[in-house]
Amino acid sequence: MDIQQRLTAFALLGATWVMWLLVVLSVIGLAVILERAYYMIVSRGNIDRLRKALQSDLEKNDVESAQKSLTNIKSLEARIARVVLESAANGAEVARERMAAEQQILKIQMERNLVFLGTVGNNAPFVGLLGTVIGIIRAFHTLDDSAGKVTAGLMADIGEALVATAIGILVALPAVAAYNTFQRIIKTRLARAEALGDYIIAYLKTNHDK
Protein backbone atom coordinates (compact mmCIF):
# COMPACT_ATOMS: atom_id res chain seq x y z
CA MET A 1 0.00 0.00 0.00
CA ASP A 2 1.55 3.34 -1.07
CA ILE A 3 1.37 6.64 0.82
CA GLN A 4 -1.68 7.89 -1.09
CA GLN A 5 -3.61 4.74 -0.30
CA ARG A 6 -2.63 4.99 3.36
CA LEU A 7 -3.79 8.61 3.53
CA THR A 8 -7.06 7.73 1.81
CA ALA A 9 -7.67 4.89 4.25
CA PHE A 10 -6.94 7.26 7.13
CA ALA A 11 -9.34 9.87 5.74
CA LEU A 12 -12.09 7.29 5.37
CA LEU A 13 -12.07 6.85 9.13
CA GLY A 14 -13.94 10.14 9.24
CA ALA A 15 -13.47 13.49 10.95
CA THR A 16 -15.25 12.55 14.17
CA TRP A 17 -11.95 12.13 16.01
CA VAL A 18 -10.95 15.64 14.93
CA MET A 19 -14.08 17.10 16.48
CA TRP A 20 -13.51 15.17 19.69
CA LEU A 21 -9.95 16.50 19.77
CA LEU A 22 -11.30 20.03 19.47
CA VAL A 23 -13.77 19.38 22.27
CA VAL A 24 -10.95 18.15 24.52
CA LEU A 25 -8.86 21.21 23.66
CA SER A 26 -11.78 23.50 24.45
CA VAL A 27 -12.32 21.84 27.85
CA ILE A 28 -8.64 22.17 28.75
CA GLY A 29 -8.65 25.76 27.48
CA LEU A 30 -11.67 26.59 29.65
CA ALA A 31 -9.91 25.09 32.67
CA VAL A 32 -6.84 27.26 31.98
CA ILE A 33 -9.01 30.38 31.59
CA LEU A 34 -10.80 29.76 34.90
CA GLU A 35 -7.56 29.00 36.74
CA ARG A 36 -5.79 32.10 35.42
CA ALA A 37 -8.84 34.27 36.13
CA TYR A 38 -8.92 33.03 39.73
CA TYR A 39 -5.19 33.70 40.11
CA MET A 40 -5.54 37.23 38.75
CA ILE A 41 -8.45 37.97 41.07
CA VAL A 42 -6.89 36.69 44.30
CA SER A 43 -3.55 38.39 43.59
CA ARG A 44 -4.94 41.83 42.83
CA GLY A 45 -5.02 44.77 45.21
CA ASN A 46 -6.02 48.39 45.54
CA ILE A 47 -2.97 50.09 44.04
CA ASP A 48 -4.12 53.60 45.01
CA ARG A 49 -4.58 52.65 48.65
CA LEU A 50 -1.24 50.87 48.65
CA ARG A 51 0.54 53.86 47.15
CA LYS A 52 -1.00 56.27 49.66
CA ALA A 53 -0.05 54.04 52.59
CA LEU A 54 3.52 53.80 51.36
CA GLN A 55 3.70 57.52 50.75
CA SER A 56 2.49 58.21 54.29
CA ASP A 57 5.09 55.90 55.86
CA LEU A 58 7.98 57.03 53.68
CA GLU A 59 7.26 60.71 54.28
CA LYS A 60 7.82 59.90 57.95
CA ASN A 61 11.01 57.99 57.03
CA ASP A 62 9.43 54.93 58.63
CA VAL A 63 10.67 52.14 56.35
CA GLU A 64 10.00 49.48 58.97
CA SER A 65 6.33 50.45 59.20
CA ALA A 66 6.05 50.39 55.41
CA GLN A 67 7.51 46.88 55.34
CA LYS A 68 5.11 45.66 58.01
CA SER A 69 2.12 47.08 56.18
CA LEU A 70 3.18 45.32 52.99
CA THR A 71 3.56 41.96 54.76
CA ASN A 72 -0.21 41.51 55.06
CA ILE A 73 -0.95 42.48 51.45
CA LYS A 74 -0.92 39.61 48.96
CA SER A 75 -1.08 41.61 45.72
CA LEU A 76 1.70 41.29 43.16
CA GLU A 77 2.32 45.04 43.29
CA ALA A 78 2.89 44.80 47.05
CA ARG A 79 5.32 41.98 46.47
CA ILE A 80 7.43 44.19 44.21
CA ALA A 81 7.33 47.04 46.72
CA ARG A 82 8.33 44.67 49.52
CA VAL A 83 11.36 43.45 47.59
CA VAL A 84 12.47 47.03 46.92
CA LEU A 85 12.09 48.04 50.57
CA GLU A 86 14.03 44.97 51.71
CA SER A 87 16.94 46.25 49.61
CA ALA A 88 16.88 49.71 51.16
CA ALA A 89 20.05 49.12 53.16
CA ASN A 90 21.95 48.16 49.98
CA GLY A 91 21.13 51.31 48.05
CA ALA A 92 18.87 52.33 45.17
CA GLU A 93 20.79 50.54 42.41
CA VAL A 94 20.63 47.18 44.16
CA ALA A 95 16.94 47.77 44.84
CA ARG A 96 16.34 48.47 41.15
CA GLU A 97 18.13 45.28 40.11
CA ARG A 98 16.15 43.21 42.58
CA MET A 99 12.94 44.84 41.37
CA ALA A 100 13.73 43.90 37.76
CA ALA A 101 14.49 40.31 38.76
CA GLU A 102 11.29 40.03 40.77
CA GLN A 103 9.28 41.43 37.84
CA GLN A 104 10.58 38.68 35.59
CA ILE A 105 9.62 36.03 38.14
CA LEU A 106 6.14 37.48 38.51
CA LYS A 107 5.72 37.70 34.75
CA ILE A 108 6.56 34.01 34.40
CA GLN A 109 4.07 33.14 37.14
CA MET A 110 1.29 35.23 35.61
CA GLU A 111 1.90 33.86 32.11
CA ARG A 112 1.78 30.21 33.24
CA ASN A 113 -0.29 28.06 30.85
CA LEU A 114 -1.08 31.05 28.63
CA VAL A 115 1.08 29.54 25.89
CA PHE A 116 -1.52 26.76 25.68
CA LEU A 117 -4.29 29.29 25.07
CA GLY A 118 -2.21 31.02 22.43
CA THR A 119 -1.44 27.73 20.70
CA VAL A 120 -5.07 26.64 20.72
CA GLY A 121 -6.22 30.02 19.47
CA ASN A 122 -3.78 29.98 16.58
CA ASN A 123 -4.14 26.35 15.56
CA ALA A 124 -7.70 25.24 16.37
CA PRO A 125 -9.01 26.59 13.01
CA PHE A 126 -6.36 24.53 11.20
CA VAL A 127 -7.36 21.42 13.16
CA GLY A 128 -10.94 22.11 12.12
CA LEU A 129 -9.78 22.55 8.53
CA LEU A 130 -8.11 19.15 8.74
CA GLY A 131 -11.46 17.70 9.72
CA THR A 132 -13.04 19.49 6.76
CA VAL A 133 -10.49 18.04 4.34
CA ILE A 134 -11.04 14.57 5.75
CA GLY A 135 -14.81 15.01 5.47
CA ILE A 136 -14.55 16.17 1.84
CA ILE A 137 -12.32 13.22 0.92
CA ARG A 138 -14.81 10.88 2.51
CA ALA A 139 -17.67 12.63 0.71
CA PHE A 140 -15.96 12.13 -2.66
CA HIS A 141 -15.43 8.48 -1.82
CA THR A 142 -19.10 8.11 -0.93
CA LEU A 143 -20.07 9.89 -4.16
CA ASP A 144 -17.89 7.50 -6.14
CA ASP A 145 -19.45 4.46 -4.44
CA SER A 146 -22.95 5.74 -5.21
CA ALA A 147 -22.11 6.28 -8.89
CA GLY A 148 -22.66 10.02 -8.65
CA LYS A 149 -25.95 9.90 -6.81
CA VAL A 150 -26.66 12.17 -3.87
CA THR A 151 -27.24 9.96 -0.88
CA ALA A 152 -27.83 10.43 2.81
CA GLY A 153 -24.28 9.23 3.47
CA LEU A 154 -22.88 11.89 1.14
CA MET A 155 -24.81 14.66 2.83
CA ALA A 156 -23.70 13.39 6.24
CA ASP A 157 -20.04 13.50 5.18
CA ILE A 158 -20.40 17.04 3.82
CA GLY A 159 -22.17 18.16 7.00
CA GLU A 160 -19.41 16.59 9.10
CA ALA A 161 -16.81 18.48 7.07
CA LEU A 162 -18.52 21.84 7.60
CA VAL A 163 -19.12 21.23 11.30
CA ALA A 164 -15.43 20.50 11.84
CA THR A 165 -14.46 23.94 10.54
CA ALA A 166 -17.14 25.63 12.64
CA ILE A 167 -16.02 23.88 15.81
CA GLY A 168 -12.41 24.83 15.12
CA ILE A 169 -13.36 28.50 14.89
CA LEU A 170 -15.57 28.34 17.98
CA VAL A 171 -12.73 26.80 19.99
CA ALA A 172 -10.22 29.39 18.76
CA LEU A 173 -12.26 32.55 19.45
CA PRO A 174 -12.52 32.36 23.27
CA ALA A 175 -8.93 31.13 23.52
CA VAL A 176 -7.63 34.14 21.59
CA ALA A 177 -9.86 36.56 23.48
CA ALA A 178 -8.76 35.19 26.86
CA TYR A 179 -5.10 35.16 25.85
CA ASN A 180 -5.20 38.81 24.76
CA THR A 181 -7.12 39.84 27.88
CA PHE A 182 -4.67 38.14 30.23
CA GLN A 183 -1.69 39.61 28.41
CA ARG A 184 -3.21 43.07 28.78
CA ILE A 185 -3.80 42.51 32.50
CA ILE A 186 -0.24 41.27 32.98
CA LYS A 187 1.21 44.25 31.17
CA THR A 188 -0.87 46.69 33.22
CA ARG A 189 -0.04 45.10 36.55
CA LEU A 190 3.67 44.95 35.81
CA ALA A 191 3.59 48.62 34.84
CA ARG A 192 1.81 49.51 38.09
CA ALA A 193 4.30 47.47 40.10
CA GLU A 194 7.22 49.14 38.35
CA ALA A 195 5.77 52.59 39.01
CA LEU A 196 5.39 51.73 42.69
CA GLY A 197 8.93 50.38 42.82
CA ASP A 198 10.30 53.48 41.10
CA TYR A 199 8.58 55.65 43.71
CA ILE A 200 10.35 53.76 46.50
CA ILE A 201 13.67 53.85 44.65
CA ALA A 202 13.34 57.62 44.28
CA TYR A 203 12.85 57.80 48.03
CA LEU A 204 15.94 55.68 48.61
CA LYS A 205 18.03 57.88 46.35
CA THR A 206 16.88 60.97 48.18
CA ASN A 207 17.20 59.69 51.75
CA HIS A 208 19.64 56.76 51.78
CA ASP A 209 22.15 57.32 48.99
CA LYS A 210 23.43 60.66 50.10
Secondary structure, DSSP 8 states (H G I E B T S, - for coil): --HHHHHHHHHTT-SHHHHHHHHHHHHHHHHHHHHHHHHHHHT---HHHHHHHHHHHHHTT-HHHHHHHHHT--SHHHHHHHHHHHTGGG-HHHHHHHHHHHHHHHHHHHTTTHHHHHHHHHHHHHHHHHHHHHHHHHHHHHHHHTTT---HHHHHHHHHHHHHHHHHHHHHHHHHHHHHHHHHHHHHHHHHHHHHHHHHHHHHHHHT--
